[in-house]
């Protein structure tokens, strides 16, 4: 089997990456034939955690990372920097997991948050790791108590990760009376994702991982030893790991597993005094309860990074300008920022960018091997929540690549059944219709109204969101 992969031109640099020294870091482009025990396609969080996990277990294993841009140039350097658990997805986990597996994965995802902080401290990575928790809010009456089923599912497993907040406390702690209710998960954190991914790259290099940037894989020639072709070189690898996030949509056998969707972020000017004045000085991360979720947090220098999962898609899942700097999606994101914080109308937004989310139907990742190729492994479908769980993904992919039978390679996320997206053209045109219906439904809810029946029916076909909702 031979697969042709579509390479993507460099995307607009996010604020997070611009704050790093990536432009001055020494970079190596593959220009020769390299041999590897494990070759990893993708130099973001998943690829780097996989490499680091392999080196931890098998220090002599030769690991090569091939990155088409620079480490952090893709989704890992473009997200909101939320380090979250899978407790909000416990109901989705329970649909294909035993109680024991759901509890194991949710607890592991929570542990991964503090482990990330410890990793940064151990390796001197100043990624602005701030563990001040996350508030899941309702910004319309229709969304109040949408978390009740999630909390009940946690309690059935003997877990209580959430604390219910009263309305006044939510409004005070979030700096906006648009927040009508909420619950708090204490374990969550935020990071500056660009600094984190570049720090991980440094550690990987220190531990002997060969990192080749500007070395996109144009073709995979499968076999007992796979050949990965780049523009100027090739890698002969015994094991291959696909860790390319939304870019994995170009792999034919994975196209129906997930859909790349747009998420956009606007960043304000620095305003630490204003944040203190409005009361949002506890550094909690926030999301609302929309399916096209709003997610927002403050930064070390007193800015608000306000993001929105806009759900915009492309025909054939092509990664292009929509996932770099899409004007319509950025405008929609700014509108929601202004609606959430109307008292900040005098505050300027100074930067904005877009990025891709590799969305599965249940918003949980999928791991496995390409059909007929037991030495080509993949981990896809992070669905906007990969900063923390990617550490788990790295352990799973490392165990698969090393041929280990352990708690990671045999967990319920590996070779699981999942709902598939339809092929083109229904995938695109149906997706656009569902997105429009979701927008109408959520616009109506903001106004205290009910959307038309057709919109409600079509919205029911949308994949689940960042959190499971009643």
N, C-alpha and C positions, 0 to 999 in steps of 0.2 A: 504494500500500500504506500502511496505517496500523496501527501497533502500539501496543497499550496496555501500559504497564509498571506493575508492582506496586511501590509504594513501601513502605518498611519504617520503622516507628517507630524513633527513636534507640535504640541498644543501650546496655547498661551500659558505662560508661567503663572501659577497662583501666587498670592501674597505669601503663603507659607514657604514656598520654595525660594522666592525672592529674598526671604530673610536668612537663607542659608548661604554657605560658601560654595554651592555646587558649581558655579561658573569657574571657580579657581581651583577646584579639586582635580588632581591628576586623574585622567580618564584613559582607559585602554580600550581600543576597538579591535575586534578579532580580525586578524589579517593572515591567518595561517590555519593549518589543520591541528586541532586539539583533540586529545582523547580524555574521556571522563568516565568515572564510575557512575556519576549522576549528573545529568545536565538539566538545568532548571530554566524554563522559558518565562521570563518576567522577573524584574528586579524590584518589585514593590514589597509590601508587608508579607504577603503569603510566600513569595519566593525567598525572601531573606530569612524569614522564620524557619522555612524548610531547610535551607542551607545550614543555619545555625544549629538546628535540632540534629541534623545528620552529623555535623562535626562534634557535637556534644557526645553522641553515642558511638561514633566511629571516626576518631580523629584522623586516621590515615586514609579515609575515603576521599577520592579526588572529586571535588564538586565544582562545577562550572555554572555560572549564571550568565544568560544571554538576555540583554535588555535592549529593546529597539530605540529607546530614547536615553534618558538618564534615570537612575534610581530615584523614584519620587515624581517623575514627570507625568505619570498616569494618575489613576484614582488614589493611590496612597499619598500623594502630595496635594490632593485637590479636595479632600473631604472636610467635614466640619471639626474633626479632631475629637469626636465623642468616643470615649472608651466605655462601652456598655456591656452588660451581661445578656444572657438569653432568658432571663426570668420573664421579661415581657412577652416572650414567644413560647411560653411553657405549654399553652394549649396546642399550638402547632406541633411542638415536639411530641406531645402525647398521642397525636394522630398516627405516628409511625414508630414511636418508641414505647418500650415497657416503662412502667413507673420508675424502675431502677435506672434505666438508661437516661430517661428524661432528667432525673435528679442528678445523675453523674454529669451530664453535659451542662446543665444549668449551673451547678456548683463549680465545675471546671471553668466555665466562662467567667464566673464571679472571681474565682481565684486568679485568673489570668490578668485581671485588672491590677491587683496589688503586685503580682509578679512582674508586670511591665514596669511599674515604678521601681521595683528592686533592680531590674535589669538596667534601667537608666542610671541609677545610683552606682551600681557596680562598675559600669563602663564609662562613667563620666559624661553621659549624654544629657545635656541641658535641653530637654524637650518640653519644658514648662509643664511637667506632669503635676496636675492639681487634682487631688481626690476629695472633692467637696460634694459629690452626689449629683443626682439627676431628678428633676421634677417633671412628671408626666401630667400635663394640664388639659383642662377643657376650656376652650375659648368661645363655645356656644352652648346654649342650654341642652341641645341635642347630644352633646358629648359628655355631659356630666355622668359620672359613674360607669363609663364604658370599660373601665378596668376591673369591674367587680368579678367577672368570670375568670380573669387572669389571677386575681388574688385568691379566689376560691380554689383554683387549680393548684396554686402554690401550697395552700394550706392542706390540701389533700395529700401532698407529698411531705408534709411536716415542715414546710418552709414558710417563713414570713419575711421576705425581703423588702416589702413595701410598708410605708407608714402613711396613713391617711392624714392629709392636712386640711384644716378648715379654710373656708373661702377667704377670710380676711388675711390669714397667714400666707396663702398662695399669692394673693395680690401684692402683699407687702414684699415678699421675698423675690418676686419676679419683676418688680418695678412697674407693674401695669395692672389696672383693674379690669383689663380685658380677660384676665385669667380668673375663671369663676370657680374652679375646683381643681384638686390635684392630689397626687400621691408622690411620695419621695422614696427613692432608692439610694441608700447611703454609699454603697460600694463604688458607684460610678465615678469616672474621672474625665478630665480633658487633657489633651496634649496639643502641642504645635506639631502637626503631622509631618511637615517638611523636615524639621529638625530631627524628628524621630527616625524617619526613613533614612536620612543621610547618616545619622549616627549608627544605625544598624548596618548600613553599608560599610562604614569604617570598621566596625567590629568583625564583620564577615571577612574583610580583607586581612585583618590582623590574625584571624584564625585559619588562614590559608585557603579561603574560598577564592576562586578566580572569577572576577567580575568583569565582564565585557559589556560596555555601554556603546550606544550607537551601533549595535550589532543585532539588528532585528532578524529573526528567523523567517526566511521566505518560503522554506519547504522542509517538511519532515519526511524522510524516507525511512519507513518503518522496517524493522527486522530484529533479529536477536541482538544485533548491535545497530542502533538507530543512527542515521546520519542527519544532522541538522545543518542546513545550508544557510549562510548569511551572504551579504553582498561581496565580501572579500575573503571569506574563510568557511570552515565547516568544523563541526564537532562530531566525533564518533563516540556515542554514549551507550553504556550497557542499560541504563535506566533513564527515563525522561519524565520530568514533571512539568505539566502545563499549569502555570501560576500567573496567567495573563489577564485575570479579571474579565472585564467586558469584552476584551479583544478575543477571548476564546469563542465568541460567537461566529468567528470565521471557520471554525472546525466543523465540518458538516455534521458529524454525529452528535454534536453538542448544541446545535442551533435551536432545537426545540426545548432545551432544558431551561433556557433563560433568555431574557430580552434586555439589551442595554437601554436604559432610560436616563433622561437628563435630570441632573440635580444642579442647582445654581446657588451661589453665595454672593451676598453683598457685604462689604466691610466698611464700617464707619471710621471717621476720624477718631483719634484718641480723645477720650473725654472722661477720665477717671473721676473727676469731681462730680460730673453730672450723674454718673452711675451711682455714686454714693448718695446724691440728692434724691434720686428716685427710689432708692432702697435696694437696688440689685447689686449688693456688694459682698454677697456670700459666695460668689463664683460657682454657683450651681449651673449645670447644663439644663436646658429646657427643650421639650418638644410639646407640640399640641396634639390633638387627637384626630386631625384630618388624615384621610388616606393619602392625599398629596401633602405630606407632613411638612410643617414648619419646624425647623430645629435651630436653636440659637444659643450662643454662649458668649462670655466675655473673654478678653485676651489679657495677657500679662501687662500690656501697656494701656489697658483701659478702653478698648474698642469693643464693639459688638460685631460678631460674625453671625449673620442671619442667613440661614439657608432654607431652601424649599425643594422638596422632591416634586418637580413639575410634571414628571411622567411623559415628557415628549420623547418620541421615538423616530427612528429613520427606517426607510425601506431596506429590507435585507440586513438590518442591524449593522449597517456600515458606520464605523467610527469616524466622524468627520467634524466639521465646524460646530454642529449642534452640541458637541461634548467638549467644547473649548471655551467659547464665549458667545453664547446665543442671546441676542438682544431681547427677543420676546420673553424668553424664560427669565432673564435677569430683571426685566421690567416687572414681570409678575412677582418675582421674589421681593423686589423693592416695595411694591404695592402692599404686600403682606407685612413687611417690616413696618411701614408707616401706619397700617391699620392696627398693629399690635402695640406700637409705641407712638401714639399720636402726639404725645407731649414732647417728642424729640424731633419735631418738624424742622427745627433750626439746625439739626445735626446733619452734616454732609456724609454721604457714602462716597468713599474715595477709591475703592477698588471693587472689582467684580469679576467672577469667572464661572465657568460651567465645568461639569465633569460627568463621566458615565457611571451608572450603577448597574451591576449585573444582577438583574432582578429575577428570582425564581418565583413560582406561583405561591409558595408559602413563606418566602423571604428567609429561608434557611439554606445553607450551602449543601452542595452535593459532591461527593467524592467517589472515585472509581477508576477503572481502567478503560481505555478505548476498546471497543468490541474487537476481539481477535488479537489484541496487542497487550499482553499482560505486563509489559515493561514500559508502557506509556500511561502515566497516572495523571489525574486531574483533580482540582479542587476549585469549584466555581460557585457563583450565586451568593455573594456576600451581602447583596441587597441593601447596601448603605450602612451595614453594621459590621465592618471588618477589622476595625482598628484593634479591638481587644480579642475577638474570636479568631483572628488570623493566627494568633499564637497557638491556639488549639489546632487550627488547620495545618500549621507547620509541623506539628507533632504527628498528625495523621499521615501527611504526605511523606514525612521522613520514615515512618514505620513501613509504609507501603513500598517506598523505594528501596529500603534496606531488607525487605522481605520478612519483616518481623510479624509474629502473631501475638499481639498485645492488646491492651485496653483501647489503644487508639486505632489500630488497623481494623479491629473488629467492632468498633462502635457503630451505633445505629445510623450515622450519617454516611457510612460507606456502602456503596451499591444499594442504596435505598430506592424504593419506588417513589416516583414523583409525577405530578401532573405536567403534561407537556403543553407548550404553546403551539398554536396551529402553524402550518407552513405559510409561506407567502403565496398569494397576496393577502389572504385573510388575516395573517399575522399583523400586517401594517394597517390595513383599512379597518379591520375590526378593533385593533388597538386604539386607533384614533377616535373611533366612535365611543368606545368605553371611556377613554380619557375625557372626552367632552361631556359625557354623562356624569362622570365623577365630579367634574368642575361645576356643572349645574346643580348637582345634589349639594355640594358643600357651600356653594354660594347661597342657595336657598336656606340652608341651615344657619348660616351667619346672619341671615335676615329674619330668623325665627319662622320661616315658612317651610313648606313641603314642596319638593321638586316634582315635576310631572312624572306620571307613572312610567312612561317609557324610559326616562332618565334613571329612575330608581331601578328598573329592571336591568338596563344595560350596565349600570354601576355594579350590580351584583356579580358581573363577570370579571371584575378587576382582581388582580392578585392581592393577597393580604399585605398589610403594611409593616412598618417598623415594629409596631406592637400588635398583639392580638386584641381585638376589640369586640365587646358584646354587640 
